[in-house]
Amino acid sequence: MNKPGTKPRLLAVAALAISLSGCATFSPDGGIQAVNDLAQAKAGAPVKLLRSDADRRALDELLAARMTQPLTADDAVQIALLNNRGLQASYWELGIAEADLVQAGRLSNPAFGYQHKTGGGTTSIERSLTFNLVSLITAPLATRIEGRQLEATRLQVANEAVTVASNTRRAWVEAVAATQSLAYARQVAAAADASADLGQRMRRAGNWSAFDQAREQAFYAEAMADVVRATSAATAAREALTRLMGLWGGQAAYRLPERLPDLPAAPREMTDVEQVAVRERLDIRAATLASQHTAASLGLSRATRFINVLELGGVHEREGAERQRGYEITLEIPLFDWGGARTVRAEAVYMQAVNRLAQTAADARSEARESYQAYRAGYDLARHYRDVVIPVRKQLSDETLLRYNGMLVSVFELLADAREQRSAVIAYIDAQKAFWLAEAGLEAALGGRLPATTTQDHSHHRAHGVTQ
């Protein structure tokens, strides 16, 4: 028995389902462009998803070009964002999230049923075509939810790229400082070797006591031990940087600058570090989207708590010569599971996300304050060594040398002054390193690169201006 309008309505439902299933499509770049825009703004370098051999060859050409000169911090960051394989793996998270979004916009496949029965001289044939109405009803909401999830994934991936960039800057500072310290340790060891050799010759001539000679030999032995320690530290720091940049083989033979950059002419004055951190940090934006995503999921749970499986289908049945048409609706009866557990769980997950967001924001504010104080203290200490300690030590060294040339002080005092210089220079290198590490930490705490400072003042004393 046919019901008027049944077939047109079923055809309309089928047409709507087919049209909705084709709404979501994949982006041509896999979603990497949005991450690239954020990375450019926050890390100062581009990102790229390596999809083909051509992409890898282009990267190899870039690496070869960078290897022709000492790597700057910006060079290291650019290489890390392109060549770090762990980061490349994270970039593919975008493809997974985008696939989930496309899948959410596609309806469940219709089910076709066919029954063929014979007996008693009759033949019964039943055909049915069933659509899942829940997926049809909730498809727009599910698409919005997965869209938020994709955006959250973009922020998470971009945040990971910014984190790798920050870690690379820190590693570059550590590696250059270790290289500079090693060069100075070798310089001190060479001077100590000369002092020890002088002591031996003066001892043989009868001009030095056994105590004086032993003191110079001990200083030489300590200087050689410092070289070994500095070599180990430089190797470890360089390898940490190498890992972040994803280099191996011949690529690991890159060169670094001989020394850290000079201090800027003045430190940055920032009175709104907390506001900048809350506004700019990607982890806060990602946590905000995560809470929104959870809230949307809660709404979906409530909408479907009583309708777990709802299907609409067309039925075409023939029994012998008699044909029957109609439709059927299958509705799950909430006899045992009323959906309350799912709703309570969704509410708990949402409140969990809200509290995590609040904690992330509180941590960001604290980290911003702490990092800025460390930055200012690091600048003040490094400037103190640059403007006070090193000039005074150099003045003492010059005066001691003048007195030695005028035969007013002995060689013992000259050598003792050289040993004191060593401690001051090492402390200055450490202070420089601490400042640049603090600046990288401040950038990480505020969510991206800081505005450029004034031109660096290169007229101040360099760390290697005081030598033995």
ABEGO torsion letter per residue (X at the ends): XBBBGAAAAAAAAAAAAAAAAAABBBBAAGGAAAAAAAAAAAAGBBBBBBABAAAAAAAAAAAAAAAABBBBAAAAAAAAAAABAAAAAAAAAAAAAAAAAAAAABBBBBBBBBBBBBEGGBBBBBBBBBBBAAAAAAAAAAAAAAAAAAAAAAAAAAAAAAAAAAAAAAAAAAAAAAAAAAAAAAAAAAAAAAAAAAAAAAAAAGABBAAAAAAAAAAAAAAAAAAAAAAAAAAAAAAAAAAAAGBBEAAAABBBBABBBBBBABBBBBAAAAAAAAAABAAAAAAAAAAAAAAAAAAAAAAAAABABBBBBBBBBBBEABBBBEBBBBBBBBAABAGAAAAAAAAAAAAAAAAAAAAAAAAAAAAAAAAAAAAAAAAAAAAAAAAAAAAAAAAAAAAAAAAAAAGABBAAAAAAAAAAAAAAAAAAAAAAAAAAAAAAAAAAAAGEBBBBBBBBBAABBBAAABBX
